[in-house]
Every structure is written in structure tokens, then in C-alpha cells.
Amino acid sequence: MRLIKRPLGALGIGLCCVALALMGLAASAGTARASTTRNFLVTLYGWPDNSPPGDAIAYPEDQGYPTIHNVASGTGTYSDPITYATDQAELPVGTIVYYSYLHRYFIMEDDCTECDEDWTGQGPDGGPNLYHIDLWINGQNGNSNDVINCEDDLTQNSAPVIINPPSNEPVDTTPLFNSSGNKCYNPSSFTGGGGGSYPSGYHQLVANSSGLCVDVDDNSTANSAVIDQWTCKTSGQANQEWQWNPVSGGYGELQNENSGKDLVVLSASTAEGAKIIQYTQNGTTNGLWKPIALSNGSWQFQNDNSGLCLDVAGNSGSTGVQLDQWPCKSGAAGGNQAFAAS
């Protein structure tokens, strides 16, 4: 397989990411571990300097690897991290990391020749055991020189990366390279918060799993009224309309238009399966939610107090089922924790 070498500006190193068809290679699924932070050489690769050019990856999900994509892709959320490459002895296939410089999550799904060499011996950048990850920037249909210049601009010689990170880090889903205008991402443009580009104003929240709307039961305006799912009102109904009001750190209140009350976790519980109700705004963290953008345009909502996500109990498709909180699901976007803001 032909390898593409290129200079990396001030670093003066060569980088290429190799998408190998590794037949019969055993993949080791990473077990859950505590988060750790260490400094890495962080480089980037894209469509023109992948080998061969394109979006092929070494460890596609459809070949049985513990990954979530079949080609290099992702939006950068915890549920849909972007592909990265490294030596699998450095980080196991499927390992998720969070990179604060670019404000997004990445998942190990590809192999990188220089990363292999830096880890196993004296590679082009150092080693052995030099921590080096290579992040997917895409660049399909973009100007090849602009893609590579963007990769060089975003490369960091030694930058902190969180391995096995929590799911509530702030995320920016702006493309790292926008091919339509050949524009490179500016890390300083992100103003923080998990709300990101969540739409302003009141919206129905439609559960992907059921097609039903988040609803205040019986159109109630009372404290402790049940929050359930119900048939969406095509003409719009205020007890199904919700507005996210940012507060701090990417968290904000989900306020009902009819009652003016907030969506909260009953009794400020941190337990899995705790029920969701409405209550007068009181500034407590069990009434604050972080919108997390998913790749299909829907949103997860993570509670500030519990770290759990808004959830349709039992993945039910029935009307009247009360919403609860449950551990946030990662992987494919959708299901009973994904809500479209319509």
C-alpha cells in the first residue's frame, strides 16, 4: 500500500494515516477505566493524505471491531465521536478520548504508520512509547493544499488529552475543515458550553424512539406535574413547547411555555430511573440540562446534578409513559434518549 508523506511545518515531521485491511487481527475491546489525562503529539489527517486517499479505516464496525463507524467520520459529540488513529498497543481500538483544544470527542478506529513507529521504536517524531494520535479532519471535495495546511495549523506538539473521558465535556460540532469554503476551524471561536448550536425559542421535543412529544400531563401548571410522552399536537400546544435557557457551563433550564415551570428530576435524585416532573425554577442543579448534539440532528439532555440523561422509560412507544433519567448512551445517535427540537 502506497504511503503519502508530507511536511508538517514547524514540526518538520511526516504524517500519514494508513487504512489497512487487517484480516484476522483480533480486536481487544477496552474495558471501562477511570479517566486519565496525558500529553500527546496530536496531528491530523484527511481525505487527501489518507492512504489510499479517501475515508477508509482499519477497524470498521461492520468487521466486528468495537467501533461505531465504517468509514472515518463523526461529529465530535460523546455519542458520535470523530475517528482518530494510533497504534493499538498505545490505545486499544474503540478507546474514546476528549481533546479540549478542539472541543470534541474522538474514537480510535484507524491505524497510523508514524504513530506505530513512534510507539514501538525510534519513529520520525521520537520514541519508543511516544504518545501520538492522528485525528480525522475529513476534507472530502476540498482543496487538498488547504486541507493539509489546516492539518498543520491545528497540529500540537504536546497537548493534554483525556482518555476514557466523562460524557459531559463541552462540545463544538463545527467542522474541523469546511470543504465548501475551504475553511479551517478556529479553536478560539468556541465560546463554551454543551448547548452549542441548540436552537433558541420554544420547540416540541420529539422522542426518536416513539415519535411522541415531551408533554406536561393533563396540561397542568402545578408543581410536581408528571412529564410524560404524548401524541404531538400538529397545531402546537403550549404544554408540549419547551425552551432551553442557558445558565452556565453549557447547562440551562428546560422551561415549559404553558406553565413557566422547569423540567426537573424528582427529589433531586441521582438514581437511575428517577422520574421527571415540572417545578418552579429554584436554581438547583437537578433543574439544569446540557443539550448534547447528535449526528442525526437530535439532542440528548444531560442533567447537571446526576450526570444522567433524559430518557423515555423502558424505551416505550406508548402514550402517557413518564420520562425518567438513565445513564447516557453513546454510539449511534437515536433511540429513547434522542429528542428532535421541532
Contacts in CASP RR format, 6 or more apart in sequence:
PFRMAT RR
TARGET T0000
AUTHOR 0000-0000-0000
METHOD contacts of the structure
MODEL  1
MRLIKRPLGALGIGLCCVALALMGLAASAGTARASTTRNFLVTLYGWPDN
SPPGDAIAYPEDQGYPTIHNVASGTGTYSDPITYATDQAELPVGTIVYYS
YLHRYFIMEDDCTECDEDWTGQGPDGGPNLYHIDLWINGQNGNSNDVINC
EDDLTQNSAPVIINPPSNEPVDTTPLFNSSGNKCYNPSSFTGGGGGSYPS
GYHQLVANSSGLCVDVDDNSTANSAVIDQWTCKTSGQANQEWQWNPVSGG
YGELQNENSGKDLVVLSASTAEGAKIIQYTQNGTTNGLWKPIALSNGSWQ
FQNDNSGLCLDVAGNSGSTGVQLDQWPCKSGAAGGNQAFAAS
1 18 0 8 1.000
1 20 0 8 1.000
1 51 0 8 1.000
1 52 0 8 1.000
2 51 0 8 1.000
2 52 0 8 1.000
3 16 0 8 1.000
3 18 0 8 1.000
3 51 0 8 1.000
3 113 0 8 1.000
4 16 0 8 1.000
4 49 0 8 1.000
4 50 0 8 1.000
4 51 0 8 1.000
4 53 0 8 1.000
5 14 0 8 1.000
5 16 0 8 1.000
6 14 0 8 1.000
6 15 0 8 1.000
6 16 0 8 1.000
6 49 0 8 1.000
6 148 0 8 1.000
7 13 0 8 1.000
7 14 0 8 1.000
8 14 0 8 1.000
8 15 0 8 1.000
8 43 0 8 1.000
8 151 0 8 1.000
8 152 0 8 1.000
8 155 0 8 1.000
9 152 0 8 1.000
11 125 0 8 1.000
11 155 0 8 1.000
11 157 0 8 1.000
13 43 0 8 1.000
13 114 0 8 1.000
13 124 0 8 1.000
13 125 0 8 1.000
14 114 0 8 1.000
14 124 0 8 1.000
15 43 0 8 1.000
15 45 0 8 1.000
15 49 0 8 1.000
15 112 0 8 1.000
15 114 0 8 1.000
15 134 0 8 1.000
15 151 0 8 1.000
16 45 0 8 1.000
16 49 0 8 1.000
16 50 0 8 1.000
16 51 0 8 1.000
16 112 0 8 1.000
16 113 0 8 1.000
16 114 0 8 1.000
17 45 0 8 1.000
17 46 0 8 1.000
17 49 0 8 1.000
17 50 0 8 1.000
17 51 0 8 1.000
17 85 0 8 1.000
17 110 0 8 1.000
17 111 0 8 1.000
17 112 0 8 1.000
17 113 0 8 1.000
17 134 0 8 1.000
18 51 0 8 1.000
18 58 0 8 1.000
18 85 0 8 1.000
18 110 0 8 1.000
18 111 0 8 1.000
18 112 0 8 1.000
18 113 0 8 1.000
19 50 0 8 1.000
19 51 0 8 1.000
19 52 0 8 1.000
19 54 0 8 1.000
19 56 0 8 1.000
19 57 0 8 1.000
19 58 0 8 1.000
19 72 0 8 1.000
19 110 0 8 1.000
19 111 0 8 1.000
20 58 0 8 1.000
20 111 0 8 1.000
21 58 0 8 1.000
22 58 0 8 1.000
22 59 0 8 1.000
22 111 0 8 1.000
27 59 0 8 1.000
27 64 0 8 1.000
27 65 0 8 1.000
27 66 0 8 1.000
27 93 0 8 1.000
28 88 0 8 1.000
28 92 0 8 1.000
28 93 0 8 1.000
29 66 0 8 1.000
29 92 0 8 1.000
29 93 0 8 1.000
29 94 0 8 1.000
30 66 0 8 1.000
30 92 0 8 1.000
30 93 0 8 1.000
30 94 0 8 1.000
30 95 0 8 1.000
32 164 0 8 1.000
33 163 0 8 1.000
33 164 0 8 1.000
34 164 0 8 1.000
35 162 0 8 1.000
35 163 0 8 1.000
35 164 0 8 1.000
35 165 0 8 1.000
35 166 0 8 1.000
36 162 0 8 1.000
36 163 0 8 1.000
36 164 0 8 1.000
37 160 0 8 1.000
37 161 0 8 1.000
37 162 0 8 1.000
37 163 0 8 1.000
38 131 0 8 1.000
38 160 0 8 1.000
38 161 0 8 1.000
38 163 0 8 1.000
39 131 0 8 1.000
39 158 0 8 1.000
39 159 0 8 1.000
39 160 0 8 1.000
39 161 0 8 1.000
40 131 0 8 1.000
40 132 0 8 1.000
40 133 0 8 1.000
40 158 0 8 1.000
40 159 0 8 1.000
40 160 0 8 1.000
40 161 0 8 1.000
41 118 0 8 1.000
41 125 0 8 1.000
41 130 0 8 1.000
41 131 0 8 1.000
41 132 0 8 1.000
41 133 0 8 1.000
41 156 0 8 1.000
41 157 0 8 1.000
41 158 0 8 1.000
42 99 0 8 1.000
42 101 0 8 1.000
42 132 0 8 1.000
42 133 0 8 1.000
42 135 0 8 1.000
42 155 0 8 1.000
42 156 0 8 1.000
42 159 0 8 1.000
42 161 0 8 1.000
43 114 0 8 1.000
43 132 0 8 1.000
43 133 0 8 1.000
43 134 0 8 1.000
43 135 0 8 1.000
43 151 0 8 1.000
43 155 0 8 1.000
44 134 0 8 1.000
44 135 0 8 1.000
44 136 0 8 1.000
44 137 0 8 1.000
44 150 0 8 1.000
44 151 0 8 1.000
44 154 0 8 1.000
44 155 0 8 1.000
44 176 0 8 1.000
45 85 0 8 1.000
45 112 0 8 1.000
45 134 0 8 1.000
45 135 0 8 1.000
45 136 0 8 1.000
45 137 0 8 1.000
45 151 0 8 1.000
46 54 0 8 1.000
46 72 0 8 1.000
46 136 0 8 1.000
46 137 0 8 1.000
46 138 0 8 1.000
46 139 0 8 1.000
46 147 0 8 1.000
46 151 0 8 1.000
46 177 0 8 1.000
47 53 0 8 1.000
47 54 0 8 1.000
47 55 0 8 1.000
47 138 0 8 1.000
47 139 0 8 1.000
47 140 0 8 1.000
47 141 0 8 1.000
47 142 0 8 1.000
47 147 0 8 1.000
48 54 0 8 1.000
48 139 0 8 1.000
48 144 0 8 1.000
48 147 0 8 1.000
48 148 0 8 1.000
49 147 0 8 1.000
49 148 0 8 1.000
49 151 0 8 1.000
50 56 0 8 1.000
50 72 0 8 1.000
51 113 0 8 1.000
54 72 0 8 1.000
54 140 0 8 1.000
55 71 0 8 1.000
55 72 0 8 1.000
55 73 0 8 1.000
55 138 0 8 1.000
55 140 0 8 1.000
56 71 0 8 1.000
56 72 0 8 1.000
57 67 0 8 1.000
57 69 0 8 1.000
57 70 0 8 1.000
57 71 0 8 1.000
57 72 0 8 1.000
57 83 0 8 1.000
57 85 0 8 1.000
57 109 0 8 1.000
57 110 0 8 1.000
58 85 0 8 1.000
58 109 0 8 1.000
58 110 0 8 1.000
58 111 0 8 1.000
59 65 0 8 1.000
59 67 0 8 1.000
59 88 0 8 1.000
59 93 0 8 1.000
59 94 0 8 1.000
59 108 0 8 1.000
59 109 0 8 1.000
59 110 0 8 1.000
59 111 0 8 1.000
60 67 0 8 1.000
60 69 0 8 1.000
60 70 0 8 1.000
60 71 0 8 1.000
60 109 0 8 1.000
61 67 0 8 1.000
61 68 0 8 1.000
61 69 0 8 1.000
61 70 0 8 1.000
62 70 0 8 1.000
65 93 0 8 1.000
65 94 0 8 1.000
65 109 0 8 1.000
66 93 0 8 1.000
66 94 0 8 1.000
67 93 0 8 1.000
67 94 0 8 1.000
67 107 0 8 1.000
67 108 0 8 1.000
67 109 0 8 1.000
68 80 0 8 1.000
68 81 0 8 1.000
68 107 0 8 1.000
68 109 0 8 1.000
68 331 0 8 1.000
68 332 0 8 1.000
69 83 0 8 1.000
69 107 0 8 1.000
69 109 0 8 1.000
72 83 0 8 1.000
72 109 0 8 1.000
72 110 0 8 1.000
72 136 0 8 1.000
72 138 0 8 1.000
73 82 0 8 1.000
73 83 0 8 1.000
73 136 0 8 1.000
73 138 0 8 1.000
74 80 0 8 1.000
74 81 0 8 1.000
74 82 0 8 1.000
74 83 0 8 1.000
74 136 0 8 1.000
74 295 0 8 1.000
75 82 0 8 1.000
75 104 0 8 1.000
75 173 0 8 1.000
75 293 0 8 1.000
75 294 0 8 1.000
75 295 0 8 1.000
76 82 0 8 1.000
76 104 0 8 1.000
76 105 0 8 1.000
76 106 0 8 1.000
76 171 0 8 1.000
76 173 0 8 1.000
77 104 0 8 1.000
77 105 0 8 1.000
77 171 0 8 1.000
77 173 0 8 1.000
77 292 0 8 1.000
77 293 0 8 1.000
77 294 0 8 1.000
77 295 0 8 1.000
78 96 0 8 1.000
78 105 0 8 1.000
78 165 0 8 1.000
78 167 0 8 1.000
78 168 0 8 1.000
78 169 0 8 1.000
78 171 0 8 1.000
78 292 0 8 1.000
78 328 0 8 1.000
78 330 0 8 1.000
79 292 0 8 1.000
79 294 0 8 1.000
79 295 0 8 1.000
79 300 0 8 1.000
79 328 0 8 1.000
79 329 0 8 1.000
79 330 0 8 1.000
79 331 0 8 1.000
79 332 0 8 1.000
79 333 0 8 1.000
80 294 0 8 1.000
80 295 0 8 1.000
80 331 0 8 1.000
80 332 0 8 1.000
80 333 0 8 1.000
81 96 0 8 1.000
81 104 0 8 1.000
81 105 0 8 1.000
81 106 0 8 1.000
81 107 0 8 1.000
81 330 0 8 1.000
82 104 0 8 1.000
82 105 0 8 1.000
82 106 0 8 1.000
82 107 0 8 1.000
82 135 0 8 1.000
82 136 0 8 1.000
82 176 0 8 1.000
83 106 0 8 1.000
83 107 0 8 1.000
83 109 0 8 1.000
83 110 0 8 1.000
83 135 0 8 1.000
83 136 0 8 1.000
84 97 0 8 1.000
84 106 0 8 1.000
84 107 0 8 1.000
84 108 0 8 1.000
84 109 0 8 1.000
84 110 0 8 1.000
84 133 0 8 1.000
84 134 0 8 1.000
84 135 0 8 1.000
84 136 0 8 1.000
85 108 0 8 1.000
85 109 0 8 1.000
85 110 0 8 1.000
85 111 0 8 1.000
85 112 0 8 1.000
85 115 0 8 1.000
85 133 0 8 1.000
85 134 0 8 1.000
85 136 0 8 1.000
86 108 0 8 1.000
86 111 0 8 1.000
86 112 0 8 1.000
86 115 0 8 1.000
86 119 0 8 1.000
86 132 0 8 1.000
86 133 0 8 1.000
86 134 0 8 1.000
87 111 0 8 1.000
87 112 0 8 1.000
87 115 0 8 1.000
87 116 0 8 1.000
87 118 0 8 1.000
87 119 0 8 1.000
87 120 0 8 1.000
88 108 0 8 1.000
88 111 0 8 1.000
89 119 0 8 1.000
89 120 0 8 1.000
90 115 0 8 1.000
90 119 0 8 1.000
90 131 0 8 1.000
90 132 0 8 1.000
91 97 0 8 1.000
91 108 0 8 1.000
91 133 0 8 1.000
91 163 0 8 1.000
92 108 0 8 1.000
93 108 0 8 1.000
93 109 0 8 1.000
94 107 0 8 1.000
94 108 0 8 1.000
94 109 0 8 1.000
95 107 0 8 1.000
95 108 0 8 1.000
95 163 0 8 1.000
95 164 0 8 1.000
96 105 0 8 1.000
96 106 0 8 1.000
96 107 0 8 1.000
96 108 0 8 1.000
96 164 0 8 1.000
96 165 0 8 1.000
96 330 0 8 1.000
97 105 0 8 1.000
97 106 0 8 1.000
97 107 0 8 1.000
97 108 0 8 1.000
97 133 0 8 1.000
97 161 0 8 1.000
97 162 0 8 1.000
97 163 0 8 1.000
97 164 0 8 1.000
97 165 0 8 1.000
98 104 0 8 1.000
98 105 0 8 1.000
98 106 0 8 1.000
98 161 0 8 1.000
98 162 0 8 1.000
98 165 0 8 1.000
98 169 0 8 1.000
99 105 0 8 1.000
99 106 0 8 1.000
99 135 0 8 1.000
99 159 0 8 1.000
99 161 0 8 1.000
99 162 0 8 1.000
100 160 0 8 1.000
100 162 0 8 1.000
100 169 0 8 1.000
101 156 0 8 1.000
101 159 0 8 1.000
101 187 0 8 1.000
102 135 0 8 1.000
102 154 0 8 1.000
102 172 0 8 1.000
102 176 0 8 1.000
102 185 0 8 1.000
102 187 0 8 1.000
103 170 0 8 1.000
103 171 0 8 1.000
103 172 0 8 1.000
103 187 0 8 1.000
103 190 0 8 1.000
103 192 0 8 1.000
104 171 0 8 1.000
104 172 0 8 1.000
104 173 0 8 1.000
105 165 0 8 1.000
105 169 0 8 1.000
105 171 0 8 1.000
106 133 0 8 1.000
106 135 0 8 1.000
106 136 0 8 1.000
108 133 0 8 1.000
110 134 0 8 1.000
110 136 0 8 1.000
112 132 0 8 1.000
112 133 0 8 1.000
112 134 0 8 1.000
114 123 0 8 1.000
114 124 0 8 1.000
114 125 0 8 1.000
114 132 0 8 1.000
114 134 0 8 1.000
115 132 0 8 1.000
115 133 0 8 1.000
115 134 0 8 1.000
117 123 0 8 1.000
117 124 0 8 1.000
118 124 0 8 1.000
118 125 0 8 1.000
118 126 0 8 1.000
118 127 0 8 1.000
118 128 0 8 1.000
118 130 0 8 1.000
118 132 0 8 1.000
119 127 0 8 1.000
119 128 0 8 1.000
119 129 0 8 1.000
119 130 0 8 1.000
119 131 0 8 1.000
119 132 0 8 1.000
120 128 0 8 1.000
121 127 0 8 1.000
121 128 0 8 1.000
122 128 0 8 1.000
123 130 0 8 1.000
125 132 0 8 1.000
133 161 0 8 1.000
135 176 0 8 1.000
137 147 0 8 1.000
137 150 0 8 1.000
137 151 0 8 1.000
137 154 0 8 1.000
137 176 0 8 1.000
137 177 0 8 1.000
138 175 0 8 1.000
138 176 0 8 1.000
138 177 0 8 1.000
138 179 0 8 1.000
139 147 0 8 1.000
139 177 0 8 1.000
139 179 0 8 1.000
140 179 0 8 1.000
141 179 0 8 1.000
142 177 0 8 1.000
142 179 0 8 1.000
142 181 0 8 1.000
142 182 0 8 1.000
143 182 0 8 1.000
146 177 0 8 1.000
146 182 0 8 1.000
146 184 0 8 1.000
147 177 0 8 1.000
147 182 0 8 1.000
149 184 0 8 1.000
150 176 0 8 1.000
150 177 0 8 1.000
150 184 0 8 1.000
150 185 0 8 1.000
153 184 0 8 1.000
154 176 0 8 1.000
154 184 0 8 1.000
154 185 0 8 1.000
154 187 0 8 1.000
162 169 0 8 1.000
167 292 0 8 1.000
167 302 0 8 1.000
167 307 0 8 1.000
167 328 0 8 1.000
167 330 0 8 1.000
168 290 0 8 1.000
168 302 0 8 1.000
168 307 0 8 1.000
170 190 0 8 1.000
170 192 0 8 1.000
170 193 0 8 1.000
170 194 0 8 1.000
170 249 0 8 1.000
170 250 0 8 1.000
171 193 0 8 1.000
171 194 0 8 1.000
171 196 0 8 1.000
171 292 0 8 1.000
171 293 0 8 1.000
172 189 0 8 1.000
172 190 0 8 1.000
172 192 0 8 1.000
172 196 0 8 1.000
173 196 0 8 1.000
173 197 0 8 1.000
173 293 0 8 1.000
174 185 0 8 1.000
174 189 0 8 1.000
174 190 0 8 1.000
175 185 0 8 1.000
176 184 0 8 1.000
176 185 0 8 1.000
177 183 0 8 1.000
177 184 0 8 1.000
177 185 0 8 1.000
178 185 0 8 1.000
192 249 0 8 1.000
192 250 0 8 1.000
193 246 0 8 1.000
193 249 0 8 1.000
193 250 0 8 1.000
193 290 0 8 1.000
194 249 0 8 1.000
194 250 0 8 1.000
194 251 0 8 1.000
194 290 0 8 1.000
194 291 0 8 1.000
194 292 0 8 1.000
195 244 0 8 1.000
195 246 0 8 1.000
195 250 0 8 1.000
195 290 0 8 1.000
195 291 0 8 1.000
195 292 0 8 1.000
195 293 0 8 1.000
196 250 0 8 1.000
196 291 0 8 1.000
196 293 0 8 1.000
197 293 0 8 1.000
198 244 0 8 1.000
198 291 0 8 1.000
198 293 0 8 1.000
198 299 0 8 1.000
198 341 0 8 1.000
199 341 0 8 1.000
200 243 0 8 1.000
201 243 0 8 1.000
202 241 0 8 1.000
202 242 0 8 1.000
202 243 0 8 1.000
202 257 0 8 1.000
203 241 0 8 1.000
203 242 0 8 1.000
203 243 0 8 1.000
203 341 0 8 1.000
203 342 0 8 1.000
204 213 0 8 1.000
204 214 0 8 1.000
204 232 0 8 1.000
204 233 0 8 1.000
204 236 0 8 1.000
204 240 0 8 1.000
204 241 0 8 1.000
204 242 0 8 1.000
204 341 0 8 1.000
204 342 0 8 1.000
205 213 0 8 1.000
205 214 0 8 1.000
205 240 0 8 1.000
205 242 0 8 1.000
205 299 0 8 1.000
205 339 0 8 1.000
205 340 0 8 1.000
205 341 0 8 1.000
205 342 0 8 1.000
206 212 0 8 1.000
206 213 0 8 1.000
206 214 0 8 1.000
206 232 0 8 1.000
206 339 0 8 1.000
206 340 0 8 1.000
206 342 0 8 1.000
207 213 0 8 1.000
207 214 0 8 1.000
207 229 0 8 1.000
207 312 0 8 1.000
207 335 0 8 1.000
207 336 0 8 1.000
207 338 0 8 1.000
207 339 0 8 1.000
208 296 0 8 1.000
208 298 0 8 1.000
208 334 0 8 1.000
208 335 0 8 1.000
208 336 0 8 1.000
208 338 0 8 1.000
208 339 0 8 1.000
208 340 0 8 1.000
209 312 0 8 1.000
209 315 0 8 1.000
209 317 0 8 1.000
209 334 0 8 1.000
209 335 0 8 1.000
209 336 0 8 1.000
209 338 0 8 1.000
210 229 0 8 1.000
210 312 0 8 1.000
210 316 0 8 1.000
210 317 0 8 1.000
210 318 0 8 1.000
210 336 0 8 1.000
211 232 0 8 1.000
211 317 0 8 1.000
212 229 0 8 1.000
212 230 0 8 1.000
212 231 0 8 1.000
212 232 0 8 1.000
212 312 0 8 1.000
212 317 0 8 1.000
212 319 0 8 1.000
213 229 0 8 1.000
213 230 0 8 1.000
213 231 0 8 1.000
213 232 0 8 1.000
213 233 0 8 1.000
213 240 0 8 1.000
214 227 0 8 1.000
214 229 0 8 1.000
214 240 0 8 1.000
214 242 0 8 1.000
214 263 0 8 1.000
214 323 0 8 1.000
214 339 0 8 1.000
215 227 0 8 1.000
215 228 0 8 1.000
215 229 0 8 1.000
215 230 0 8 1.000
215 239 0 8 1.000
215 240 0 8 1.000
215 320 0 8 1.000
216 225 0 8 1.000
216 226 0 8 1.000
216 227 0 8 1.000
216 239 0 8 1.000
216 240 0 8 1.000
216 256 0 8 1.000
216 258 0 8 1.000
216 259 0 8 1.000
216 278 0 8 1.000
217 225 0 8 1.000
217 226 0 8 1.000
217 227 0 8 1.000
217 228 0 8 1.000
217 230 0 8 1.000
217 320 0 8 1.000
217 322 0 8 1.000
218 225 0 8 1.000
219 237 0 8 1.000
219 239 0 8 1.000
219 258 0 8 1.000
220 226 0 8 1.000
220 239 0 8 1.000
220 259 0 8 1.000
220 278 0 8 1.000
221 258 0 8 1.000
221 259 0 8 1.000
221 260 0 8 1.000
221 261 0 8 1.000
222 259 0 8 1.000
223 261 0 8 1.000
223 277 0 8 1.000
223 278 0 8 1.000
223 279 0 8 1.000
223 280 0 8 1.000
224 266 0 8 1.000
224 277 0 8 1.000
224 278 0 8 1.000
224 279 0 8 1.000
225 259 0 8 1.000
225 261 0 8 1.000
225 277 0 8 1.000
225 278 0 8 1.000
226 275 0 8 1.000
226 277 0 8 1.000
226 322 0 8 1.000
227 263 0 8 1.000
227 276 0 8 1.000
227 277 0 8 1.000
227 278 0 8 1.000
227 322 0 8 1.000
227 323 0 8 1.000
228 319 0 8 1.000
228 320 0 8 1.000
228 321 0 8 1.000
228 322 0 8 1.000
228 323 0 8 1.000
229 312 0 8 1.000
229 316 0 8 1.000
229 317 0 8 1.000
229 319 0 8 1.000
229 320 0 8 1.000
229 321 0 8 1.000
229 323 0 8 1.000
230 240 0 8 1.000
230 319 0 8 1.000
230 320 0 8 1.000
231 319 0 8 1.000
232 240 0 8 1.000
232 342 0 8 1.000
233 240 0 8 1.000
237 258 0 8 1.000
238 256 0 8 1.000
238 257 0 8 1.000
238 258 0 8 1.000
239 256 0 8 1.000
239 257 0 8 1.000
239 258 0 8 1.000
239 259 0 8 1.000
241 256 0 8 1.000
241 257 0 8 1.000
241 258 0 8 1.000
242 254 0 8 1.000
242 255 0 8 1.000
242 256 0 8 1.000
242 257 0 8 1.000
242 263 0 8 1.000
243 254 0 8 1.000
243 255 0 8 1.000
243 257 0 8 1.000
244 252 0 8 1.000
244 253 0 8 1.000
244 254 0 8 1.000
244 255 0 8 1.000
244 289 0 8 1.000
244 291 0 8 1.000
245 252 0 8 1.000
245 253 0 8 1.000
245 255 0 8 1.000
246 252 0 8 1.000
247 253 0 8 1.000
247 283 0 8 1.000
247 288 0 8 1.000
249 290 0 8 1.000
250 290 0 8 1.000
251 285 0 8 1.000
251 288 0 8 1.000
251 289 0 8 1.000
251 290 0 8 1.000
251 304 0 8 1.000
252 287 0 8 1.000
252 288 0 8 1.000
252 289 0 8 1.000
252 290 0 8 1.000
252 304 0 8 1.000
253 262 0 8 1.000
253 263 0 8 1.000
253 281 0 8 1.000
253 287 0 8 1.000
253 288 0 8 1.000
253 289 0 8 1.000
254 262 0 8 1.000
254 263 0 8 1.000
254 287 0 8 1.000
254 289 0 8 1.000
254 301 0 8 1.000
255 261 0 8 1.000
255 262 0 8 1.000
255 263 0 8 1.000
255 281 0 8 1.000
256 262 0 8 1.000
256 263 0 8 1.000
256 278 0 8 1.000
259 278 0 8 1.000
261 278 0 8 1.000
261 279 0 8 1.000
261 280 0 8 1.000
261 281 0 8 1.000
262 278 0 8 1.000
262 279 0 8 1.000
262 280 0 8 1.000
262 281 0 8 1.000
262 287 0 8 1.000
263 276 0 8 1.000
263 277 0 8 1.000
263 278 0 8 1.000
263 287 0 8 1.000
263 289 0 8 1.000
263 310 0 8 1.000
264 276 0 8 1.000
264 277 0 8 1.000
264 278 0 8 1.000
264 279 0 8 1.000
264 284 0 8 1.000
264 286 0 8 1.000
264 287 0 8 1.000
265 274 0 8 1.000
265 275 0 8 1.000
265 276 0 8 1.000
265 277 0 8 1.000
265 286 0 8 1.000
265 287 0 8 1.000
265 303 0 8 1.000
265 305 0 8 1.000
265 306 0 8 1.000
265 325 0 8 1.000
266 274 0 8 1.000
266 275 0 8 1.000
266 276 0 8 1.000
266 277 0 8 1.000
267 274 0 8 1.000
268 284 0 8 1.000
268 285 0 8 1.000
268 286 0 8 1.000
268 305 0 8 1.000
269 286 0 8 1.000
269 306 0 8 1.000
269 325 0 8 1.000
270 305 0 8 1.000
270 306 0 8 1.000
270 307 0 8 1.000
270 308 0 8 1.000
271 306 0 8 1.000
272 308 0 8 1.000
272 325 0 8 1.000
272 326 0 8 1.000
272 327 0 8 1.000
273 308 0 8 1.000
273 311 0 8 1.000
273 313 0 8 1.000
273 324 0 8 1.000
273 325 0 8 1.000
273 326 0 8 1.000
274 306 0 8 1.000
274 308 0 8 1.000
274 324 0 8 1.000
274 325 0 8 1.000
275 322 0 8 1.000
275 323 0 8 1.000
275 324 0 8 1.000
276 310 0 8 1.000
276 322 0 8 1.000
276 323 0 8 1.000
276 324 0 8 1.000
276 325 0 8 1.000
279 287 0 8 1.000
281 287 0 8 1.000
284 305 0 8 1.000
285 303 0 8 1.000
285 304 0 8 1.000
285 305 0 8 1.000
286 303 0 8 1.000
286 304 0 8 1.000
286 305 0 8 1.000
286 306 0 8 1.000
287 303 0 8 1.000
287 304 0 8 1.000
287 305 0 8 1.000
288 303 0 8 1.000
288 304 0 8 1.000
288 305 0 8 1.000
289 301 0 8 1.000
289 302 0 8 1.000
289 303 0 8 1.000
289 304 0 8 1.000
289 310 0 8 1.000
290 301 0 8 1.000
290 302 0 8 1.000
290 304 0 8 1.000
291 299 0 8 1.000
291 300 0 8 1.000
291 301 0 8 1.000
292 299 0 8 1.000
292 300 0 8 1.000
292 301 0 8 1.000
292 302 0 8 1.000
292 328 0 8 1.000
293 299 0 8 1.000
294 300 0 8 1.000
294 333 0 8 1.000
294 334 0 8 1.000
294 338 0 8 1.000
295 333 0 8 1.000
296 333 0 8 1.000
296 334 0 8 1.000
296 338 0 8 1.000
297 333 0 8 1.000
297 340 0 8 1.000
298 333 0 8 1.000
298 334 0 8 1.000
298 338 0 8 1.000
298 339 0 8 1.000
298 340 0 8 1.000
298 341 0 8 1.000
299 338 0 8 1.000
299 339 0 8 1.000
299 340 0 8 1.000
299 341 0 8 1.000
300 309 0 8 1.000
300 310 0 8 1.000
300 328 0 8 1.000
300 329 0 8 1.000
300 337 0 8 1.000
300 338 0 8 1.000
300 339 0 8 1.000
301 309 0 8 1.000
301 310 0 8 1.000
301 339 0 8 1.000
302 308 0 8 1.000
302 309 0 8 1.000
302 310 0 8 1.000
302 328 0 8 1.000
303 309 0 8 1.000
303 310 0 8 1.000
303 325 0 8 1.000
306 325 0 8 1.000
307 328 0 8 1.000
308 325 0 8 1.000
308 326 0 8 1.000
308 327 0 8 1.000
308 328 0 8 1.000
309 325 0 8 1.000
309 326 0 8 1.000
309 327 0 8 1.000
309 328 0 8 1.000
309 329 0 8 1.000
309 337 0 8 1.000
310 323 0 8 1.000
310 325 0 8 1.000
310 337 0 8 1.000
310 339 0 8 1.000
311 323 0 8 1.000
311 324 0 8 1.000
311 325 0 8 1.000
311 326 0 8 1.000
311 336 0 8 1.000
311 337 0 8 1.000
312 321 0 8 1.000
312 323 0 8 1.000
312 336 0 8 1.000
312 337 0 8 1.000
313 321 0 8 1.000
313 322 0 8 1.000
313 323 0 8 1.000
313 324 0 8 1.000
314 321 0 8 1.000
314 336 0 8 1.000
315 335 0 8 1.000
315 336 0 8 1.000
316 336 0 8 1.000
326 337 0 8 1.000
328 337 0 8 1.000
329 335 0 8 1.000
329 337 0 8 1.000
END
